[in-house]
Amino acid sequence: MGGLPSKQIVNGVDGAAQARTFRVGDRLWALDGDRTVHAAILDVTAVKAREVVDVVTYGTTFTVAPDQLLGTRDGWIPAGDAAGSVVVWTPPRKLCRARLTMRPGYEFGYLVGATCADGTVGKNYVSLVVNDEGFAAKYATCLTSATGLPARLEPVTRPSGFLQRDLPGFRVRVVSSYLADVLRQYVGGDAHHMRQGFPRVVLKDLATFEGFLDGYADGDGFRHKHWHGRTITSANVPFLAELAAIIGARFTPLTGKASQLVVTDRWQRRGTFVAEQHAMHLVERQSVTVSEVRPHTASGAKPFTLYTYRLDPCLGFLVNGHPVRAPG
């Protein structure tokens, strides 16, 4: 049977609303693998029942029939038996934001490299503030090419502690929580320059990786005048060590100060590069633990009215960001 009480909030594509308000043709949010998708309602059924359960997870509580199925990474389990289980979840407040299609290639690699070196990844924005207008212009061009987001240069001033005065600079800033989240995903969840991991997504192909090297070196490196190569500087030793292994370079970290990695323009001749495939899209599927399941029985003569939906495609739909579906 399964179902949701009439007043339970469901994540509809056109906005969250009570279960009783949805009709055939309305669309609900669903999870297909690790991405959110739309699912259209083909049929709505309402039944009477006297038993429901409150499912308590991180920061939220929702109410369903005891036999309503909750999604986990290994399959579906009845809500009444879910206490202590780890279930699938996605942040419901982020469902209605615009998704981006990340395009692989040199520009994508440059965007990731320059952001790792000199960029700032905020809660819902990504920015780069530098003195070099050419660097900022190239970053803006690559950002737009890789994501489709419009980006432009803004003249700004930057304080100089050494000169004790403001210096002219240039800023590129785009507001996109999706881009901010996916860049954090690429570097392991924390985009702070000292804690970020190496973004192995840039190993998709040589063009993407060359873009990454150029972007990172333009931010935290310099080109040598008398031979064909660059030196990259960073205090993030694990980051540089991983990069050194990819290009087959020797790397000796320095104690107490920034380390340097020399990248010759002929590093490809070493044959150490191996292409890897990693998710370029944002993985929207997360996990939370069911801390408690509280049963409720209808009081008096009035039972609960429980609503179930048949969807196209046949997926579970989201309730407070949790995938659920009727049994059977």
N, C-alpha and C positions, 0 to 999 in steps of 0.2 A: 504494500500500500504506500507507505512513506508519505511525504508531504510537508508543507510549511504552514504554520498558522497564518491567518488572514493578515495580521498586522506585522509579520516579520518582513524586514527590509531586504529586498533583492537587488543585486547590481544590474540594473537595466542599462542598455547602451545609451538611451536618451535621458538617463538619470536614475538614481536609486529611488525605489518606490515600494509600497507594501505589496505583498504577494497577491492579494486579492484584486489589485488594479490591472494586472497584466492580461492581455488578450491575444488571441491568435494573430500572428503577423508581427507582434512586438519582438524586439531582439534583446537577448541577454548576453552579458559577458560570460565567457567560458575560457578554460585553459586547455590548449591543445599542445601537449608536450610541455615545453618551457616558455611558450608564448601565449599571450591573450588573444582571443578571437571573438567574433560575433556568432551567435547561434539564434536562429529564428524559431519562435514558438509555433508548432504545428497543431497542438491540441492542449486544452486546459481541462483538468479534472478536479472537482471538489468533492471531498468525502468528509464524513463526520468521524471523530475519534475522541476518546476520553483521556488518552495518555500522550504527553509530549516530554521532551527533555531539553534543558538548557545546556548548551555546550560552551564551556569557558576556555578560551585560548588567550594568547598574549594580547591584553588590552581590549578584548571584546567578548561579548556573549551573544549567541544567537540560538533560536529555538526551532527545533524540527521534530518530526516523529521519531520514536526510538529506532525504527528500522530504516530510516533515511540513511543513505550511504554517504560517507565522507571520503574524500580522495586522499590517498597516501602515495608515496613514491612506489610502493609495491602493489597497489591495487585499492580496493574499496572496502571499508569496514562499516558496520552499523553504528550509528551515532550513540546508541545506548551502551555500546561496549567500548567506546573510544577513550575513556579516561586513561591518561598516561601515554597515549599513542602520539606519534609524530605525524601530523597531517600537513597537506600542501596548503599554501597560502600565497596570496599576492596582495600588495598594499592597495586597498580599494580607492584611496584618494588619488592614486596615480593612473586609474583606469582610463580616464577621459583625455589624457594628454596626447599630443601628437607623437606618433612613432616615426622614427627616421630609418631610412634604408642606407646603411653604411656601405660605401662603394670601395672595394679594394683597389690597390694600385699605389703609385708613387705619392699622390696627394694625400691619401689616407695615412700612409706611413709617415709623411712629413708632419701632418697634424698631430699624430700621437707622439712623435719624437720631440717636436718643439714644445708640446704641452708638458711632457715629462721633464724637460729641461728647464723651461722658463714660465710655464703657464700656471694658472690658478684654476682649480676645479672646485666651485662652490656648491651649495645645496641645489641650486637650480640654474647655474650659469657656468660658462667657461670663458676665461679671459687671458689675454697676453698683453703685458705692458713692457715695452722695450724702448731703447733709445734709437735703434736702427730702423728707419722708415722702410727700407727695402725688406728687411726681415719681417716686419709687421705686415707689409703688403702681401708677401708670399704666403704668410700664415693665413691671412684672410682669404686669399684665392684658393688655397688648398682646403680650408675648412668648408667653403661653399661647394667645391667640387666633390668632396668626400661625403658630405651630409645633405646637401641641398639647402642648407640654411643660409640666408643672406648675412654677409659679414662685411663690415667696412672699418676703415681706420678713423680714429678720433685723435686729434692732437691733445696731449695732456702735459702736465708738468710733474716732475718727480723730484723729491727732495734728495740732495746729495749731502751725506754726513761729512764726506771728505772736503768738499768745496764750501760747505755751509751755505748753500743756496739751492734754489730750485732749478732743475735742468729740463729742457723740452724733451718730450718723448711721444710715443704713439701707443694707442690702446686698441685692441680688437676684443670685443665682448659680445657674446651671444647668450640670450636667455633660453635655456632648454634643459629641463630637468632630465629628459631622456638622455641627451648627450652627456650631461654631467654624470649620470648613473652608469652609462656604458663605459665611459673613460675610467671611472673607478673600478669597474669590473675588470677591465683590461689589465690594471696594475695590482689586482689582488684585493681591492676593497678600500684601500687608503691611498689617496692621491698625494699625500704629503711627500715632498721630494726626498726626505730622508727615510721614509718608510715604504715607499712604493716598490712593488716588485717589477721585474722586467716584463713588459707586455708581449708575451709570446704570440699574440695575434698578428704581430707584424712579420712573422715568419711565413706568412701565407705564400709568398713568392719573392723572387729577388727584387723586383721593381718596388714592392711594398717595403721591403727591408732597406733598400737603398734610400727610399724616401725617409724612413725613420732615422737612418744615420745622418742624413743631411739636416733634418729638422733638429735632432739632438745636438749635433755639432754647431749649428748656427746659434743655438741657445747657450750651450755650456761647453764651447770648444773654440778652436781657432785653426786656420789652415797655415801650414808652414810655407815660408817664402822660397826656400831653396831646394825642396824635394816634395814629391807627390804624396802628401798625407796630411792627416789632421791629428790633433790631440784633444781628447775629451777629458773634462775635469769634473769630478763629483766626489762628495763625501759619503755617498751611498755605496759602500764597498760591495755588498752582495749584488747590486744592480750592475756595477762595472764588471764584476767577476763573471757573471752570466753572459754579458755581452762579449767579453774577451773569449770565452769558450766558443761562442758562435762564429766569431771571425778568425779563430785559431791564433790569437795573439797572446803573448806573454803579459802577465799582469802581476805587479807587486804592489799591494796596498801600502799606503803610508800611515803611520801611527800619529793620531792627534791632529791631522789636517787633511785637506782634500787630496784624493788620489788622482792619478792621471792614467789614461789609456791611449796608446798611440794606434791610430787606424791608418794603415797605408792604403793608397788607392788601388793597390793590386792584391788586396786581401782575398779576393775570390779565387785566386790561383791556388790557394791552400786547400780548397775543396772541402772545407769544414761546414759549409752552409747546408742545412737539411730543412726542406720545406715542411711546415706543420699546419694542420687545419684546426682552428679554434673558432668558437662562436663569435661572429662579428656583431650579431644582434644582441640586444639586452636580454639576458635570461631573467624572465619575470617570475618564474616559479621559485618560491621560497618555502621554508618549513617552520611550523610552530608546534608546540606541544599542547595537547589538551590537558589542562590542569584539573578540570572537574567536569562531571556530567551530573546535572541535577534533575531528577524526574519530577513531573507535575501531573496531577490528576484533575480533570475538570470538576469543578465544584457545582453542586446542585444538579438541576436537570439539563443545563445547557452544555453540550459538548463543544470541543474545538472543531472548527472547519479548517481542513487541511487541503492545500492546493498543490497539485503536481503538474509538471509540464512535459510534453513530448517535443523534442527539439530537432532541428535540422542545421548542422550535422548532429548526430546523436552523441552529444557530450554532456558531461555534468555542467551545471551553471554555477555562478558565484553568488554566495551569500556572505556578506561582510568579507569578501575576498577569498572565501573558502569554497573549493569545488564540492558540490553535492549533487546527488541524483537519486531518483526513486529506485527501489529494489526491483530486481527482475530484468 
